[in-house]
Amino acid sequence: FFTPSSIALIGASRGANSVGGVVARNLLAGAFAGPIWLVNPKADDLAGRPVFANVEALPSVPELAVVATPAAGVPALIAQLGERGTKAVVVLSAGFAETGAGGETLQRQMLEAARPFTLRIVGPNCLGVLAPASGVNASFAHLMPRAGHTAFFTQSGAMLTAVVDWAAARGIGFSQLVSLGGMADVD
């Protein structure tokens, strides 16, 4: 999650205010040194970068995948990522156990898809993961905090955003920040 050699964003978007658009901007604007692959079946390029139609089209296995797609398709994406060899996924998508019985079923299917591959999931319904020292901003947070020596983990995306704002005004940095969201797997 914190020092991947490659990152894939599934659900990258041109929509300036969409989750997939904000996360794409955050990933591309950061200091991450490895490849960042954008995935969207309805786009050919985004910000001058090629966009891949699906997980199978990626040139290599992403060590970290960030999912910003509708919840209904997430279990199948998790299975595809697991089959490719991905070991860490941040599921930003909402619409899981927090929505009732149908969402609980989707969440169970997502976890069942991950299990055979020992694939770990942060989320669903979270703000994301940030590791300032390695340039990872796999979130839709509005600021990238400076690097530091304190880690901050919270269930709440709103709490993470408030802490990032507070710390920025005081020059405080972080090693990692994580919004755990629904805590279906990593808690």
Phi, psi and omega in degrees: 000327190255337180224055181288156175271343179207153182225137172242135174252110178266117185107020176303144186216153173277344181299115186303324183253006177281156179302313179298329177286317180294316180295320177301313178300315181298315180297314184287333181276347184281182181261021181296129187273341184271180178290143174239118181253131179258136183234125175195121183292350185251012182224148176259327178211157179212123181054038178076009179249149177292148177242132181269146185288330183198177182298321181296334182279351181298143184290341181202176180282123174284131177290326177234132174242142177242126184250121179228058181237168174302145186303324185303328182268356186295315179304319179294321177296319179298317178298317179296316179296318177299317179297326178287334180114005177295141182244349182222129180225135172254117179258104179280335185305142172260170177110025181252223187305334181293348183257357179116201188301315180298319178291325177297320178297314177300318180297317178298318178296321178298313180293322177295325178292327182282327190306312183296343185251003185052040180273127182262144185233127167263130182113205358285184176055054181233170178277331177126197186232135177231136175225086188306320183296328179262005176074018181270117172234076180267061184209173170248032172292149184275349178228149169260116180293161175285160179288146179198202186241011181245132175263146178227118178240135180211155174288323192270127173294324178296321179293318179299314179299318179296319180292320178299315178298313180300313183293322181299320180291343183246003179071027181268137181248170183223150172279313177213151171225135181221131168259115186279340178057233185288349177050043180295325181237282179288127180222000000 
